[in-house]
Amino acid sequence: MADLRELQNLVSNIRQQRGFTMDPLKILVLLTEEVGEVARELKRTWSPNYDPFSKKDLEDELADVLVCLLALANQFEIDLEKVLLSKLVDKDSHREWKSASLTH
């Protein structure tokens, strides 16, 4: 299983090989589009006006979101694994989470 750094490098290599855009603003547009496609798939879980929900389609769209997010981080040389752990484990561990008390 690949760690986040390995996935970030893999995405960088594949995107370069395929000649995909490296412009951060264009990557953001692509990310936004993919998030919209996730929303479309989730809408299928409750709206009778669309084809039935497909977990496989949702998986594909979530993968596309992750690829765009990793690509955007790559353009600014951001190590997402490092910053995710720093934010989630270190910085946010000292915050009081009111939502946590509501679930207990």
C-alpha positions as CSV (number, residue, x, y, z in Angstrom):
1,M,0.0,0.0,0.0
2,A,1.3,3.4,-0.9
3,D,1.6,6.2,1.6
4,L,0.4,9.7,0.8
5,R,3.9,10.9,-0.3
6,E,4.2,8.0,-2.8
7,L,0.7,8.8,-4.2
8,Q,1.6,12.4,-4.5
9,N,4.8,11.5,-6.5
10,L,2.8,9.0,-8.6
11,V,0.2,11.6,-9.5
12,S,3.0,14.1,-10.4
13,N,4.7,11.6,-12.7
14,I,1.5,10.4,-14.4
15,R,0.2,13.9,-15.0
16,Q,3.6,15.0,-16.5
17,Q,3.7,11.9,-18.8
18,R,0.2,12.6,-20.0
19,G,0.8,16.3,-20.6
20,F,-1.8,17.5,-18.1
21,T,-2.0,21.1,-17.1
22,M,0.3,22.2,-14.3
23,D,-1.3,25.6,-13.9
24,P,-2.6,25.8,-10.3
25,L,-5.7,27.9,-11.3
26,K,-6.6,25.3,-14.0
27,I,-6.1,22.5,-11.5
28,L,-8.4,24.3,-9.1
29,V,-11.1,24.5,-11.8
30,L,-10.7,20.8,-12.4
31,L,-10.9,20.1,-8.7
32,T,-14.1,22.1,-8.4
33,E,-15.6,20.2,-11.4
34,E,-14.7,16.9,-9.8
35,V,-16.3,17.9,-6.4
36,G,-19.4,18.8,-8.4
37,E,-19.4,15.3,-9.8
38,V,-19.1,13.8,-6.3
39,A,-22.2,15.9,-5.4
40,R,-24.0,14.6,-8.5
41,E,-23.3,11.0,-7.4
42,L,-24.5,11.7,-3.8
43,K,-27.6,13.3,-5.1
44,R,-28.5,9.9,-6.6
45,T,-28.8,8.5,-3.1
46,W,-32.0,10.5,-2.5
47,S,-33.4,12.0,-5.7
48,P,-35.8,9.8,-7.7
49,N,-35.1,12.0,-10.8
50,Y,-31.7,10.5,-11.5
51,D,-30.3,7.1,-12.2
52,P,-29.8,4.9,-9.1
53,F,-26.8,5.5,-6.9
54,S,-23.6,3.7,-7.9
55,K,-20.9,3.2,-5.3
56,K,-18.4,2.5,-8.1
57,D,-19.2,5.9,-9.8
58,L,-18.7,7.6,-6.4
59,E,-15.4,5.9,-5.9
60,D,-14.2,7.1,-9.3
61,E,-15.2,10.7,-8.6
62,L,-13.6,10.7,-5.2
63,A,-10.4,9.4,-6.8
64,D,-10.5,12.2,-9.3
65,V,-10.9,14.7,-6.5
66,L,-7.9,13.2,-4.7
67,V,-5.8,13.4,-7.9
68,C,-6.6,17.0,-8.4
69,L,-5.9,17.8,-4.8
70,L,-2.5,16.0,-4.9
71,A,-1.7,17.8,-8.2
72,L,-2.5,21.2,-6.6
73,A,-0.3,20.4,-3.6
74,N,2.5,19.3,-6.0
75,Q,2.5,22.7,-7.8
76,F,3.3,24.4,-4.5
77,E,5.7,21.7,-3.3
78,I,3.4,20.9,-0.3
79,D,4.0,17.6,1.4
80,L,0.3,16.7,2.1
81,E,1.2,13.8,4.4
82,K,3.3,16.0,6.6
83,V,0.8,18.9,6.7
84,L,-2.2,16.7,7.2
85,L,-0.6,15.0,10.3
86,S,0.6,18.4,11.6
87,K,-2.9,19.9,11.2
88,L,-5.0,17.0,12.3
89,V,-2.8,15.5,15.1
90,D,-0.8,18.4,16.4
91,K,-2.6,21.7,15.8
92,D,-6.2,20.5,16.0
93,S,-5.6,18.2,19.0
94,H,-5.5,21.2,21.3
95,R,-8.9,22.6,20.2
96,E,-12.1,21.9,22.1
97,W,-14.5,20.1,19.8
98,K,-18.1,20.8,20.9
99,S,-19.4,18.3,18.4
100,A,-17.5,15.5,20.3
101,S,-19.5,16.2,23.4
102,L,-22.7,15.9,21.4
103,T,-22.0,12.4,20.3
104,H,-21.2,10.9,23.7
